[in-house]
């Protein structure tokens, strides 16, 4: 039975280098032989390569899309948190006169790091139908390695609905709730579900 991805929302962010290293020894789903990584300007595209020959070479397989952005990472952030006291005092006590000058003179060591941002809904992050569910499993593996961001999804596996929720690299319990859409108005042509004689 075919598995489907019905809804998906992602806010995942991880260093671009981590995405590449992830596929050095990734345990891919059996339907996927390889994942091709292509970069076009500031867009990263991860395309599924089918393991079987039953998919035509002209059929576009599922792909994951991410935007690439640069973030400044401060290398001494943890050190400063450990050494700094209350109100910016140093171990020898507060030096109010020289504090401003010292802060201007000493630049914090930092570097620009490129991040892959898998952000958006299913149509934005996970595209094309062929091998879509196996590629969703690949995205879940990426989410488990991402230190920042969430991945939520509703899928159907062997006819059973499943909820997925991964937050900052950790899988969390998830349930599916059916709610009434508040935007739907019960007009004269609509069905009044609350007072319908056929629903007990």
Phi, psi and omega in degrees: 000139184283141176264148184230153171250114184269309178227150180204136173221132185227141172230031187290140173223130173206154181304140181302324178299324180291327178296313180296316182290334179301322184272002175294323180221034182289143176268094186280153174302154185297335181284345184247123178277323183201164174238118179271130181253121180234143176239128175237105184055245182256027178238131178253130182238124177250111185252138179280136173253118185295141178280334181255159180270005183282354175260125181298146179293346179268354179274121179291123179275166183299146177218150175257137180241137177222146172270147181252127179224157179261132175238140178275124180250126180271123187285334185257019185299314181292321180298316183295322180296324181287321188271337186280139177261188180293143177057031175070027181279148175264169180304332182271004180107170183291139176234080191296325184291319187266356187296313181296318180294320181295322181293324180289323185287321185265114176269136180289133178294130182210170175212154176272126181241132178278132180244141172265124184246105177270089187235132177134188179269184187306313184295336181273318187267318185240112187240156179074152189269318184297126181064027183294314182294315175302325179288332173296321177297324176297318179297323177297320177297319177298319180298325180290342178260357181270130180278345184224135175112163183240153172226121176234144183201154170240124182230166174239123179236119183053040177081000180252131177287138178227144176252138179237135176215116178236122184239120178050043176088354182248134175285135180240155176299143181216143178229160178256127178241139175257121182235154176285137179282115182293343182281343180279123179262139179275081181279185183294332180268353182271178179256130177275096185292333183288326183245035181272125185292342182273353180247122181257000000 
